[in-house]
Amino acid sequence: MIEYRLTISKKPTLRLWKIEDRKRTIMAETRDKKATDLKQAVLPNLPLKHFLSFRDGREIYHLEEEAAIRLFISMKMINGIRDQGRLDKLIEAAQKMDRGDAISWYSLYLKLGFKAIAAMRVAYS
C-alpha cells in the first residue's frame, strides 16, 4: 500500500514523501519563499490529516493520493522559477487547478518527465 506524507519544517521547507512497503522516497521539495507561498495558497485547499508533530516545529501530515498529486504538480511547477510575478501566476494556477487537470499533468509527467513540467509552466504563465 502506498502512503503520501507532507513534512513541514520551520525553515520553511515542504517535502512530499511517497512511502511504499517501508521504503520512503522524496517526490518533491520546496524551500524558503516558495514554500511559504505554497503553504499560504495551496495547502489550505487540500485535505490534510495531522500525523505527527515534533518539538522543533516539524509537522507531518498524511495526504490522500489526489491531494498528493495536486501538491506534487504545484511543487514541481514552481521549482526553478525566480521571477516573482511568474511565480505568483503559477501558484495561482496551481490553486485553481481542478482534479482532471492535475491528474492529466501528472500522467504526462510520468511519461515525459521535465518536458511536461516545462510545458505546464508555459501553459499557465
HELIX and SHEET records of a PDB file:
HELIX    1   1 ASP A   32  ALA A   41  1                                  10    
HELIX    2   2 LEU A   43  ASN A   45  5                                   3    
HELIX    3   3 GLU A   65  ILE A   78  1                                  14    
HELIX    4   4 GLN A   84  LYS A   96  1                                  13    
HELIX    5   5 ARG A   99  LEU A  112  1                                  14    
HELIX    6   6 PHE A  114  TYR A  124  1                                  11    
SHEET    1   A 5 LYS A  23  ARG A  31  0                                        
SHEET    2   A 5 THR A  13  GLU A  20 -1                                        
SHEET    3   A 5 ILE A   2  SER A   9 -1                                        
SHEET    4   A 5 GLU A  59  LEU A  63 -1                                        
SHEET    5   A 5 LEU A  48  SER A  53 -1                                        
END                                                                             
